[in-house]
């Protein structure tokens, strides 16, 4: 590997995952340790789940299908990750101006960015391939040659998802560059792509299975969702040519991507940079109505100034709006038909508040609101205003985002599910309680563990300790009450009443705690 590419890759990786801070005892080192612990815990859970899935296939007599199934599922997951990470990593990266001053070529920078994507995708792929080696490889039918080919394929498998993510990501930015609100348009196009891909996965997965021929059903499902899985057959030596063809096609696509992408890398990034500078020049002065409104407006501008920050912040709210509109247009019956299980209208009415709250938890800009100030944090430190006003503005930004999706969901809930007064109260109170909890909790975490020295905002938005802790906490406070409701452990009103009191009380505590943390 070219030494320049290797140095660029290491620097890019260090800015995303600061390994050098892992063994420090300082406060920043503790934050990195929390990040690693959260990622490790997530990886262990996924590894255990995939191992149990592989053993389930063995019990169904489909041992030979394990490699193809795991590789296909991991590829689908990596396509989602590529669509979310390609933009902001390769195109529209915040370190483009700095890299442009280095004595390196566009191809070397582009390849180092691809290596960055490949590294993270390979980690995801290993969580699917390790269970295969533990469950399928010891089987007598797996020859040493097939095991070797599987190992090579496991190293190659991230290539096609990366190519898909980079191609669609470049198209998104190319189209968005024609609009003044480039970031918003780019995020909109990305959400449309994710929605189309998700709808395709759901419709192809929602098929009636014949348990007597489960192998044929799974094979048909895999090939319908991920076409390259046709070549990923490890059941006999007769399919060696297909496996080699997959490896060859992947390598060919990678070469073509490097040759084409490096050619347009600088051109597209310069175009995005010029458009961004032009927009900054044309910005109109904010008509200040009050200090709070000025700070709130600044938070909104910060939100819309970053592709990664905006996409990560509005994903849950947009999904809530989309599902609410689908509920209004198509009704409960057509939507439940997409779910591979029978769900009654009463059950949907009971879990609707928790479901809406879960989507709001995904949209939480406060976990990165302070860190996104970056090297401009001195502005907040020198402003002659109380810190409490800054906190209110950052909280209000997230509340504004949540309310935009919340009221649409309430309208759809009333029209389509016809709730009684008690159900309507819970549908309003529970999402608002969750919103207050996760917003204050995320901001408290960010104030307790800020990071202003980042080079790429992707780490702050997707991998920082406040983001991961908030995500795990959000999962826990959704799964526990949802399980209590579905298994009818306690009456519904007791669960929701206790939950709302607990969340609102914690929100007040977190808010007061945040106000005591000095910004300087």
C-alpha positions as CSV (number, residue, x, y, z in Angstrom):
1,X,0.0,0.0,0.0
2,X,1.2,3.5,-0.8
3,X,2.7,5.1,2.3
4,X,0.7,8.3,1.8
5,X,-2.6,6.4,1.6
6,X,-1.7,4.5,4.7
7,X,-0.9,7.8,6.6
8,X,-4.1,9.4,5.4
9,X,-6.1,6.3,6.4
10,X,-4.5,6.2,9.9
11,X,-5.2,9.9,10.5
12,X,-8.8,9.6,9.3
13,X,-9.3,6.5,11.5
14,X,-7.8,8.3,14.5
15,X,-10.1,11.2,14.1
16,X,-13.1,8.9,14.0
17,X,-12.0,6.6,16.8
18,X,-9.4,8.2,19.0
19,X,-7.5,5.0,20.0
20,X,-4.7,7.1,21.6
21,X,-7.1,8.3,24.3
22,X,-8.4,4.9,25.2
23,X,-5.9,4.3,28.1
24,X,-5.8,7.8,29.4
25,X,-7.2,8.6,32.8
26,X,-8.5,12.1,31.8
27,X,-12.1,13.0,31.4
28,X,-11.8,12.8,27.6
29,X,-10.3,9.3,27.9
30,X,-13.3,8.2,30.0
31,X,-15.6,9.3,27.2
32,X,-13.6,7.2,24.6
33,X,-13.8,4.2,27.0
34,X,-17.6,4.6,27.2
35,X,-17.7,4.7,23.4
36,X,-15.7,1.5,23.1
37,X,-17.7,-0.2,25.8
38,X,-21.0,0.7,24.1
39,X,-19.8,-0.5,20.7
40,X,-18.3,-3.7,22.2
41,X,-21.6,-4.4,23.9
42,X,-23.6,-3.8,20.7
43,X,-21.2,-6.1,18.8
44,X,-21.5,-8.9,21.4
45,X,-25.3,-8.8,21.3
46,X,-25.2,-9.0,17.4
47,X,-22.6,-11.8,17.5
48,X,-24.7,-13.8,19.9
49,X,-27.9,-13.2,17.9
50,X,-26.2,-14.3,14.6
51,X,-24.8,-17.4,16.3
52,X,-28.2,-18.4,17.5
53,X,-29.6,-17.8,14.1
54,X,-27.0,-20.1,12.5
55,X,-27.8,-22.8,15.0
56,X,-31.5,-22.4,14.2
57,X,-30.7,-23.1,10.6
58,X,-28.8,-26.2,11.6
59,X,-31.8,-27.5,13.5
60,X,-33.9,-26.9,10.4
61,X,-31.5,-29.0,8.4
62,X,-30.2,-26.0,6.4
63,X,-26.6,-26.0,7.5
64,X,-25.4,-25.5,3.9
65,X,-27.4,-22.3,3.6
66,X,-25.7,-20.6,6.6
67,X,-22.8,-18.9,4.7
68,X,-25.0,-17.4,1.9
69,X,-27.6,-16.3,4.4
70,X,-25.2,-14.5,6.7
71,X,-23.3,-12.9,3.9
72,X,-26.5,-11.6,2.3
73,X,-27.9,-10.2,5.6
74,X,-24.6,-8.5,6.4
75,X,-24.5,-7.0,2.9
76,X,-28.0,-5.6,3.3
77,X,-27.0,-4.0,6.6
78,X,-23.8,-2.6,5.1
79,X,-25.8,-1.1,2.2
80,X,-27.8,0.8,4.9
81,X,-24.6,1.9,6.6
82,X,-23.1,3.0,3.2
83,X,-26.1,5.1,2.4
84,X,-25.8,6.8,5.8
85,X,-22.0,7.2,5.9
86,X,-20.7,7.6,2.3
87,X,-21.8,11.3,2.2
88,X,-19.8,13.1,4.9
89,X,-17.0,10.6,4.6
90,X,-16.1,10.9,1.0
91,X,-18.2,13.7,-0.5
92,X,-18.9,16.8,1.6
93,X,-16.3,15.9,4.2
94,X,-15.4,18.7,6.6
95,X,-11.6,17.9,6.2
96,X,-11.5,18.4,2.4
97,X,-10.0,21.9,2.5
98,X,-7.3,20.7,4.8
99,X,-6.5,17.6,2.8
100,X,-6.3,19.7,-0.4
101,X,-3.2,21.5,1.0
102,X,-1.3,18.2,1.5
103,X,1.1,16.9,-1.2
104,X,-1.1,14.0,-2.1
105,X,-3.2,13.2,-5.2
106,X,-7.0,13.0,-5.4
107,X,-6.7,9.3,-6.0
108,X,-4.7,8.8,-2.8
109,X,-7.3,10.8,-0.7
110,X,-10.2,9.0,-2.4
111,X,-8.6,5.5,-1.7
112,X,-7.9,6.5,1.9
113,X,-11.6,7.4,2.4
114,X,-12.7,4.1,0.8
115,X,-10.4,2.3,3.3
116,X,-12.1,4.2,6.1
117,X,-15.5,2.9,4.9
118,X,-14.1,-0.6,4.3
119,X,-12.7,-0.8,7.9
120,X,-16.0,-0.1,9.5
121,X,-17.9,-2.3,7.1
122,X,-15.4,-5.2,7.7
123,X,-16.1,-4.9,11.5
124,X,-19.8,-5.3,10.8
125,X,-19.1,-8.2,8.4
126,X,-17.1,-10.1,11.0
127,X,-20.1,-10.1,13.3
128,X,-21.8,-12.2,10.7
129,X,-18.9,-14.3,9.4
130,X,-17.5,-15.4,12.8
131,X,-20.7,-17.3,13.6
132,X,-20.5,-19.0,10.2
133,X,-16.9,-20.2,11.0
134,X,-18.1,-21.4,14.5
135,X,-21.2,-23.3,13.3
136,X,-20.8,-24.1,9.6
137,X,-17.1,-24.7,9.2
138,X,-16.9,-27.6,11.7
139,X,-19.5,-29.4,9.6
140,X,-18.2,-32.4,7.7
141,X,-19.7,-31.2,4.4
142,X,-17.6,-28.0,4.5
143,X,-14.3,-28.8,2.7
144,X,-11.1,-26.9,3.4
145,X,-11.3,-25.3,0.0
146,X,-14.9,-24.0,0.6
147,X,-13.8,-22.6,4.0
148,X,-10.8,-20.8,2.4
149,X,-13.1,-19.3,-0.3
150,X,-15.6,-18.2,2.4
151,X,-12.8,-16.5,4.3
152,X,-11.7,-14.6,1.1
153,X,-15.3,-13.8,0.3
154,X,-15.8,-12.4,3.8
155,X,-13.0,-10.0,3.2
156,X,-14.4,-9.0,-0.2
157,X,-18.1,-8.8,0.9
158,X,-18.1,-5.1,1.9
159,X,-17.0,-3.9,-1.5
160,X,-20.4,-4.0,-3.3
161,X,-22.3,-2.2,-0.5
162,X,-19.6,0.4,-0.4
163,X,-19.8,0.9,-4.2
164,X,-23.6,1.2,-3.9
165,X,-23.3,3.8,-1.1
166,X,-20.6,5.9,-2.9
167,X,-22.5,5.9,-6.2
168,X,-25.8,6.9,-4.7
169,X,-24.1,9.3,-2.4
170,X,-22.4,11.1,-5.2
171,X,-25.6,11.2,-7.2
172,X,-27.4,12.7,-4.1
173,X,-24.8,15.5,-3.8
174,X,-24.6,16.0,-7.5
175,X,-28.4,16.7,-7.6
176,X,-28.4,18.6,-4.4
177,X,-25.7,21.0,-5.7
178,X,-28.2,22.6,-8.0
179,X,-30.2,23.9,-5.1
180,X,-29.5,26.7,-2.7
181,X,-30.5,24.6,0.4
182,X,-28.0,21.9,-0.5
183,X,-27.8,20.2,2.9
184,X,-31.6,19.9,3.2
185,X,-32.0,18.6,-0.4
186,X,-29.2,16.1,0.1
187,X,-30.7,14.8,3.3
188,X,-34.2,14.6,1.6
189,X,-32.7,12.6,-1.3
190,X,-30.9,10.3,1.1
191,X,-34.1,9.7,3.1
192,X,-36.0,8.9,-0.1
193,X,-33.3,6.4,-1.0
194,X,-33.4,4.8,2.4
195,X,-37.2,4.7,2.3
196,X,-37.3,3.1,-1.1
197,X,-34.7,0.5,-0.1
198,X,-36.6,-0.2,3.2
199,X,-39.9,-0.6,1.4
200,X,-38.2,-3.0,-1.1
201,X,-36.8,-5.1,1.8
202,X,-40.1,-5.2,3.6
203,X,-42.2,-6.2,0.6
204,X,-39.7,-8.9,-0.5
205,X,-39.4,-10.3,3.0
206,X,-43.2,-10.4,3.7
207,X,-43.9,-13.7,1.9
208,X,-45.6,-16.7,3.1
209,X,-43.1,-19.5,3.9
210,X,-43.5,-23.2,3.6
211,X,-41.9,-24.8,6.6
212,X,-41.5,-28.1,4.7
213,X,-39.3,-26.3,2.1
214,X,-37.7,-23.6,4.2
215,X,-34.4,-23.9,2.3
216,X,-36.0,-22.9,-1.0
217,X,-38.0,-20.1,0.7
218,X,-34.9,-18.6,2.3
219,X,-32.9,-18.9,-0.9
220,X,-35.7,-17.2,-2.9
221,X,-35.9,-14.5,-0.3
222,X,-32.2,-13.8,-0.3
223,X,-31.9,-13.6,-4.1
224,X,-34.9,-11.3,-4.4
225,X,-33.5,-8.9,-1.8
226,X,-29.8,-9.1,-2.7
227,X,-29.2,-10.3,-6.2
228,X,-25.4,-11.1,-5.8
229,X,-26.3,-13.8,-3.2
230,X,-27.0,-16.0,-6.3
231,X,-23.3,-16.4,-6.5
232,X,-22.7,-17.0,-2.8
233,X,-23.4,-20.8,-2.6
234,X,-21.1,-22.8,-0.4
235,X,-23.0,-26.1,-0.3
236,X,-20.7,-28.0,-2.7
237,X,-17.6,-27.7,-4.8
238,X,-19.7,-27.4,-7.9
239,X,-20.3,-23.7,-7.0
240,X,-16.6,-22.7,-6.8
241,X,-16.8,-21.0,-10.1
242,X,-19.8,-18.9,-8.9
243,X,-17.8,-17.8,-5.8
244,X,-14.8,-16.9,-7.9
245,X,-17.1,-14.9,-10.2
246,X,-18.4,-13.0,-7.2
247,X,-14.8,-12.2,-6.1
248,X,-13.9,-11.1,-9.6
249,X,-16.9,-8.9,-10.0
250,X,-16.3,-7.2,-6.6
251,X,-12.7,-6.5,-7.4
252,X,-13.6,-5.2,-10.9
253,X,-16.3,-2.8,-9.4
254,X,-13.8,-1.6,-6.8
255,X,-11.2,-0.8,-9.5
256,X,-13.8,1.0,-11.6
257,X,-15.0,3.0,-8.5
258,X,-11.4,4.1,-7.7
259,X,-10.7,5.2,-11.3
260,X,-14.1,7.0,-11.7
261,X,-14.5,8.3,-8.1
262,X,-11.0,9.7,-7.9
263,X,-11.5,11.5,-11.2
264,X,-14.6,13.4,-9.9
265,X,-13.7,13.6,-6.2
266,X,-12.0,17.0,-6.2
267,X,-14.5,18.4,-8.8
268,X,-17.6,17.5,-6.8
269,X,-16.2,18.6,-3.4
270,X,-15.0,21.9,-4.8
271,X,-18.5,22.5,-6.2
272,X,-20.0,21.7,-2.8
273,X,-17.5,24.0,-1.1
274,X,-18.2,26.9,-3.5
275,X,-22.0,26.5,-3.1
276,X,-21.5,26.5,0.7
277,X,-19.4,29.7,0.6
278,X,-21.9,31.3,-1.8
279,X,-24.8,30.5,0.6
280,X,-22.9,31.9,3.5
281,X,-22.3,35.2,1.7
282,X,-26.0,35.4,0.7
283,X,-27.3,34.8,4.2
284,X,-29.7,37.4,5.4
285,X,-29.4,39.1,8.7
286,X,-31.5,37.5,11.5
287,X,-34.2,39.8,12.7
288,X,-33.7,39.4,16.4
289,X,-36.9,39.3,18.3
290,X,-35.3,38.2,21.6
291,X,-32.1,36.6,22.9
292,X,-33.9,33.3,23.0
293,X,-35.1,33.5,19.4
294,X,-31.7,34.5,18.2
295,X,-30.0,31.6,19.9
296,X,-32.8,29.2,18.8
297,X,-32.3,30.4,15.2
298,X,-28.6,29.8,15.5
299,X,-29.2,26.2,16.6
300,X,-31.5,25.6,13.6
301,X,-28.8,27.0,11.3
302,X,-26.2,24.7,12.9
303,X,-28.5,21.8,12.4
304,X,-29.0,22.6,8.7
305,X,-25.3,23.3,8.2
306,X,-24.1,19.7,8.5
307,X,-25.3,16.8,6.3
308,X,-24.5,14.2,9.0
309,X,-26.0,16.2,11.9
310,X,-29.2,16.9,10.0
311,X,-29.7,13.4,8.7
312,X,-29.0,11.8,12.1
313,X,-31.3,14.3,13.9
314,X,-34.4,14.2,11.7
315,X,-34.4,10.5,10.7
316,X,-36.8,9.4,13.5
317,X,-39.1,12.4,13.1
318,X,-39.3,12.0,9.3
319,X,-40.1,8.3,9.8
320,X,-42.9,9.2,12.3
321,X,-44.3,11.7,9.8
322,X,-44.1,9.3,6.9
323,X,-45.8,6.5,8.9
324,X,-48.5,8.8,10.2
325,X,-49.3,10.0,6.7
326,X,-49.3,6.4,5.5
327,X,-51.8,5.6,8.3
328,X,-54.0,8.5,7.2
329,X,-53.9,7.5,3.6
330,X,-54.1,3.7,3.7
331,X,-55.6,2.9,7.1
332,X,-54.6,0.3,9.7
333,X,-55.5,-2.8,7.7
334,X,-53.2,-2.2,4.8
335,X,-50.3,-1.2,7.0
336,X,-50.6,-4.2,9.3
337,X,-50.7,-6.4,6.2
338,X,-47.0,-5.5,5.7
339,X,-46.1,-6.9,9.2
340,X,-45.3,-10.6,9.1
341,X,-47.6,-11.3,12.1
342,X,-51.2,-10.7,13.1
343,X,-51.7,-7.6,15.1
344,X,-55.1,-6.4,16.3
345,X,-56.4,-2.8,16.1
346,X,-56.6,-2.8,20.0
347,X,-53.0,-3.7,20.3
348,X,-51.9,-1.0,17.9
349,X,-53.9,1.5,19.9
350,X,-52.3,0.5,23.1
351,X,-48.7,0.5,21.8
352,X,-49.1,3.6,19.6
353,X,-47.8,6.0,22.3
354,X,-44.7,3.9,22.9
355,X,-44.1,3.5,19.2
356,X,-44.3,7.2,18.6
357,X,-42.0,7.9,21.5
358,X,-39.5,5.4,20.2
359,X,-39.3,7.2,16.9
360,X,-38.8,10.6,18.7
361,X,-35.9,9.0,20.7
362,X,-34.1,8.5,17.4
363,X,-34.2,12.2,16.7
364,X,-32.1,13.8,19.4
365,X,-29.8,16.6,18.3
366,X,-29.0,17.6,21.9
367,X,-26.5,14.7,22.2
368,X,-24.2,16.7,19.9
369,X,-25.6,20.2,20.2
370,X,-22.7,21.5,22.3
371,X,-19.9,19.6,20.6
372,X,-21.1,20.9,17.2
373,X,-19.9,24.3,18.2
374,X,-16.4,23.0,17.5
375,X,-13.7,25.7,17.4
376,X,-16.4,28.4,17.6
377,X,-17.2,27.5,21.2
378,X,-15.4,30.7,22.2
379,X,-18.4,32.7,20.8
380,X,-20.7,31.1,23.4
381,X,-18.1,31.5,26.1
382,X,-17.7,35.3,25.5
383,X,-21.4,36.1,24.9
384,X,-22.8,38.3,27.8
385,X,-25.7,36.0,28.4
386,X,-26.6,33.4,31.0
387,X,-25.8,29.8,30.3
388,X,-29.4,28.9,31.0
389,X,-30.5,30.8,27.9
390,X,-28.1,28.7,25.8
391,X,-29.5,25.5,27.3
392,X,-33.0,26.6,26.6
393,X,-32.2,27.3,23.0
394,X,-30.6,23.9,22.4
395,X,-33.5,22.2,24.1
396,X,-36.0,24.2,22.1
397,X,-34.4,23.1,18.8
398,X,-35.0,19.4,19.6
399,X,-38.5,20.1,21.0
400,X,-39.4,22.0,17.8
401,X,-38.2,19.0,15.8
402,X,-40.2,16.5,17.9
403,X,-43.4,18.6,17.9
404,X,-43.4,18.8,14.1
405,X,-43.8,15.0,13.9
406,X,-45.8,14.5,17.1
407,X,-48.8,16.5,16.1
408,X,-49.1,14.8,12.7
409,X,-49.0,11.4,14.5
410,X,-51.8,12.6,16.9
411,X,-54.0,13.6,14.0
412,X,-53.5,10.3,12.3
413,X,-54.1,8.5,15.6
414,X,-57.4,10.3,16.2
415,X,-58.8,9.9,12.7
416,X,-57.8,6.3,12.0
417,X,-57.8,4.5,15.4
418,X,-60.7,6.4,17.0
419,X,-59.3,6.3,20.6
420,X,-61.3,6.9,23.7
421,X,-60.3,9.8,26.1
422,X,-57.9,7.7,28.2
423,X,-56.1,6.4,25.1
424,X,-55.8,9.9,23.7
425,X,-54.3,11.2,26.9
426,X,-51.7,8.5,26.9
427,X,-51.0,9.2,23.1
428,X,-50.2,12.8,24.0
429,X,-48.6,12.4,27.4
430,X,-46.2,9.5,26.8
431,X,-44.4,10.8,23.7
432,X,-44.1,14.2,25.3
433,X,-42.6,12.6,28.4
434,X,-40.1,10.6,26.4
435,X,-39.2,13.8,24.4
436,X,-38.6,15.7,27.6
437,X,-36.5,12.9,29.1
438,X,-34.3,12.1,26.1
439,X,-33.7,15.8,25.2
440,X,-32.6,16.8,28.7
441,X,-30.6,13.6,29.1
442,X,-28.8,14.0,25.8
443,X,-27.9,17.6,26.6
444,X,-26.7,16.8,30.1
445,X,-24.4,14.0,28.6
446,X,-23.0,16.4,26.0
447,X,-22.4,19.2,28.6
448,X,-20.7,16.6,30.8
449,X,-18.5,15.2,28.0
450,X,-18.1,17.8,25.2
451,X,-15.6,17.5,22.3
452,X,-14.7,20.6,20.4
453,X,-11.5,19.4,18.7
454,X,-13.1,17.1,16.1
455,X,-12.0,17.1,12.5
456,X,-15.0,15.3,11.0
457,X,-18.5,15.8,12.6
458,X,-19.4,12.2,11.8
459,X,-17.7,11.1,15.0
460,X,-19.5,13.6,17.1
461,X,-22.9,12.9,15.5
462,X,-22.8,9.1,15.3
463,X,-20.0,7.7,17.6
464,X,-19.5,10.0,20.5
465,X,-20.2,8.8,24.1
466,X,-23.3,11.0,24.5
467,X,-24.9,9.6,21.3
468,X,-24.2,6.0,22.2
469,X,-25.3,6.3,25.9
470,X,-28.4,8.1,24.8
471,X,-29.2,5.4,22.2
472,X,-28.8,2.5,24.6
473,X,-30.8,4.3,27.3
474,X,-33.6,5.0,24.8
475,X,-33.7,1.4,23.7
476,X,-34.0,0.3,27.3
477,X,-36.8,2.7,28.3
478,X,-38.8,1.6,25.2
479,X,-38.3,-2.2,25.4
480,X,-39.2,-2.6,29.1
481,X,-42.6,-0.9,29.0
482,X,-43.4,-2.4,25.6
483,X,-42.8,-5.9,27.0
484,X,-45.0,-5.2,30.0
485,X,-47.8,-4.0,27.7
486,X,-47.6,-6.9,25.2
487,X,-47.4,-9.6,28.0
488,X,-50.0,-7.8,30.0
489,X,-48.0,-7.9,33.2
490,X,-49.7,-4.8,34.6
491,X,-52.8,-2.8,33.6
492,X,-52.0,-0.3,30.8
493,X,-52.9,2.8,32.8
494,X,-50.5,1.8,35.6
495,X,-47.6,1.3,33.2
496,X,-48.2,4.6,31.4
497,X,-48.9,6.6,34.5
498,X,-45.7,5.3,36.3
499,X,-43.7,5.8,33.1
500,X,-44.8,9.4,32.5
501,X,-44.1,10.4,36.2
502,X,-40.7,8.7,36.1
503,X,-39.6,10.3,32.8
504,X,-40.8,13.8,33.7
505,X,-39.2,13.6,37.1
506,X,-35.9,12.5,35.5
507,X,-36.2,15.3,32.9
508,X,-36.4,17.9,35.6
509,X,-33.4,16.4,37.4
510,X,-31.3,16.3,34.2
511,X,-32.2,19.9,33.3
512,X,-31.2,21.1,36.7
513,X,-28.0,19.1,36.5
514,X,-27.2,20.6,33.1
515,X,-27.6,24.1,34.4
516,X,-25.0,23.5,37.1
517,X,-22.3,22.3,34.6
518,X,-20.1,25.3,33.7
519,X,-19.6,25.8,30.0
520,X,-16.1,27.1,30.4
